[in-house]
Amino acid sequence: MTRILYVSASARSTSSYSRKLGSELLEHLSKKHPNASIENCDIAEGLPFVTEAWTEANFTAAADRSAAQNATLQASDSFVQSLQAADILVIATPMYNFSVPATLKAWIDQIARANVTFRYTEDGPVGLLENKKAYIVVTSGGTEVGGTKDFGTGFLVHVLDFVGITDVQVINAGLLMADETAALNNARSAIKAA
């Protein structure tokens, strides 16, 4: 059975283009994988940030962690387990102020963990989340997705590559305020081809 993890980051729930397009992509993927299970991970309401206590717990060997340290890492462990179990990752995000929402950055900080989702070697870091497909649905009002002022899309692709997810497709719905119809048609064409 194919497992799909759907991470949505828009602060808007009902009028969000990224959520709408993310749902359309999930519908398309469900037709391709009729027995797929979908886990929804809505991070819009915020996530815990990395703190000193989190860092100390993370860098303590799992067997040596106290109950308090395990509790500190509970959310992170849950996010990591969901990502490890997924065959397909879908991230639906708007672009806020030229980058990803703070909640999505917080999710990345929770899942990018040395010796869990990546490890360091003599030849540099190696991602441990192999054999997964990722789709990033990116919407923006006035910034060109992939353009010189987009500091979020390339970052997401890089982070996924860093943890071992190298098969990444960006679904571009940028410049919605300039030409909404063209932006949505562009994204929907990419979804149909996914």
C-alpha distance (Angstrom), angle and dihedral (degrees) to the residues before:
residue distance angle dihedral
M1 . . .
T2 3.79 . .
R3 3.79 115.1 .
I4 3.79 119.1 -151.3
L5 3.80 122.8 -166.3
Y6 3.79 112.9 -159.1
V7 3.81 116.2 -162.7
S8 3.81 114.5 -172.7
A9 3.79 121.4 -174.2
S10 3.80 109.2 173.8
A11 3.79 116.0 123.7
R12 3.81 87.6 -145.1
S13 3.77 116.3 79.5
T14 3.79 106.9 -176.1
S15 3.81 105.0 25.1
S16 3.79 99.8 37.9
Y17 3.79 117.5 129.4
S18 3.81 92.2 -162.6
R19 3.81 91.2 54.1
K20 3.81 91.9 46.1
L21 3.80 93.0 49.9
G22 3.80 91.2 42.0
S23 3.81 89.2 55.1
E24 3.81 90.7 48.8
L25 3.80 89.7 51.8
L26 3.82 90.8 49.5
E27 3.81 89.8 51.1
H28 3.81 90.1 50.9
L29 3.81 92.5 47.5
S30 3.81 90.7 47.7
K31 3.80 89.3 57.5
K32 3.81 90.3 51.0
H33 3.82 91.3 45.3
P34 3.82 104.8 31.4
N35 3.81 94.2 178.3
A36 3.80 94.2 48.6
S37 3.77 121.4 132.9
I38 3.80 117.0 -143.6
E39 3.79 123.6 -151.1
N40 3.80 113.5 -163.6
C41 3.79 117.2 -147.4
D42 3.80 108.1 -177.0
I43 3.80 107.3 -174.7
A44 3.81 98.3 172.5
E45 3.79 94.9 110.0
G46 3.79 91.6 59.6
L47 3.78 139.6 -97.5
P48 3.77 134.1 -127.6
F49 3.78 114.0 -84.4
V50 3.78 124.3 -131.2
T51 3.80 108.3 -89.2
E52 3.79 135.1 178.0
A53 3.82 90.0 -95.0
W54 3.82 90.4 50.5
T55 3.81 91.6 49.5
E56 3.80 92.8 49.0
A57 3.80 91.3 48.6
N58 3.81 92.5 46.8
F59 3.80 92.8 51.7
T60 3.79 93.5 46.7
A61 3.81 113.4 93.2
A62 3.81 109.7 -102.2
A63 3.81 92.4 -119.2
D64 3.81 91.0 53.4
R65 3.81 99.4 47.7
S66 3.77 119.7 118.3
A67 3.80 122.2 -129.6
A68 3.81 88.4 -102.4
Q69 3.81 91.2 52.6
N70 3.80 91.4 49.5
A71 3.80 89.0 50.8
T72 3.82 90.0 50.0
L73 3.82 90.4 55.4
Q74 3.81 96.0 40.8
A75 3.82 96.0 103.0
S76 3.80 92.2 43.2
D77 3.80 91.9 48.7
S78 3.80 90.0 51.3
F79 3.82 93.0 50.4
V80 3.81 91.1 47.3
Q81 3.82 93.0 48.9
S82 3.80 90.9 51.2
L83 3.79 90.8 50.0
Q84 3.80 93.3 46.1
A85 3.82 91.0 51.3
A86 3.82 94.8 48.1
D87 3.78 123.3 98.2
I88 3.80 92.1 -171.7
L89 3.80 127.4 31.8
V90 3.80 120.8 -160.1
I91 3.80 117.7 -170.7
A92 3.80 115.5 -173.2
T93 3.77 112.6 -170.6
P94 3.76 141.8 157.0
M95 3.77 120.7 -138.4
Y96 3.80 111.1 -112.2
N97 3.78 116.6 -167.5
F98 3.82 93.4 -20.1
S99 3.81 96.4 -48.4
V100 3.80 144.8 52.7
P101 3.81 123.1 -58.7
A102 3.80 115.1 -90.5
T103 3.81 90.2 -113.3
L104 3.81 91.1 59.3
K105 3.80 91.0 49.2
A106 3.82 87.8 50.7
W107 3.83 89.8 52.1
I108 3.80 89.9 51.2
D109 3.80 90.3 50.9
Q110 3.81 88.9 51.7
I111 3.82 95.2 51.2
A112 3.83 101.4 37.8
R113 3.80 98.6 85.3
A114 3.78 127.1 157.0
N115 3.82 113.3 -118.4
V116 3.80 90.0 9.8
T117 3.82 107.4 61.9
F118 3.81 97.0 3.3
R119 3.80 138.2 10.2
Y120 3.76 135.9 -156.6
T121 3.80 119.8 -118.6
E122 3.79 135.5 175.3
D123 3.80 86.7 -94.2
G124 3.80 94.6 50.1
P125 3.81 134.5 -91.3
V126 3.80 120.6 -21.7
G127 3.80 123.0 -160.4
L128 3.80 117.0 -129.0
L129 3.83 99.2 -161.6
E130 3.79 99.1 85.3
N131 3.80 132.6 164.6
K132 3.78 96.5 33.1
K133 3.79 131.8 126.9
A134 3.80 120.2 -141.3
Y135 3.78 132.6 -165.7
I136 3.79 121.2 -167.0
V137 3.80 114.5 -162.3
V138 3.81 106.7 -161.8
T139 3.79 124.6 -174.0
S140 3.77 128.1 -177.0
G141 3.75 136.6 173.3
G142 3.78 101.9 -144.5
T143 3.79 108.5 -7.8
E144 3.79 121.8 93.7
V145 3.80 109.7 -120.2
G146 3.80 106.1 -122.1
G147 3.80 91.6 13.1
T148 3.78 127.3 126.3
K149 3.82 92.8 -89.7
D150 3.83 94.9 49.5
F151 3.80 105.4 98.9
G152 3.81 94.6 163.9
T153 3.79 109.9 58.8
G154 3.81 96.6 53.0
F155 3.80 88.9 44.5
L156 3.81 91.6 55.0
V157 3.81 92.5 47.5
H158 3.81 89.9 48.8
V159 3.81 94.2 48.7
L160 3.80 92.3 49.1
D161 3.81 90.3 49.2
F162 3.81 89.0 48.4
V163 3.81 91.5 58.0
G164 3.81 92.1 44.4
I165 3.81 103.6 -93.6
T166 3.79 100.7 125.6
D167 3.83 100.9 155.7
V168 3.81 98.6 82.0
Q169 3.79 129.0 156.9
V170 3.80 121.1 -168.0
I171 3.80 115.9 -148.7
N172 3.78 105.1 -155.4
A173 3.79 122.5 -147.9
G174 3.76 97.8 157.6
L175 3.79 130.9 148.5
L176 3.81 92.6 31.2
M177 3.79 92.2 158.8
A178 3.79 91.2 53.8
D179 3.82 96.9 49.2
E180 3.79 114.9 -7.2
T181 3.80 95.3 179.8
A182 3.81 93.8 51.9
A183 3.82 92.6 45.4
L184 3.81 93.5 50.7
N185 3.80 93.0 43.5
N186 3.81 89.9 50.9
A187 3.80 91.6 51.4
R188 3.79 93.8 44.7
S189 3.79 91.4 51.1
A190 3.80 89.2 53.6
I191 3.81 90.5 48.3
K192 3.81 91.9 52.2
A193 3.81 89.6 50.2
A194 3.81 93.8 47.4
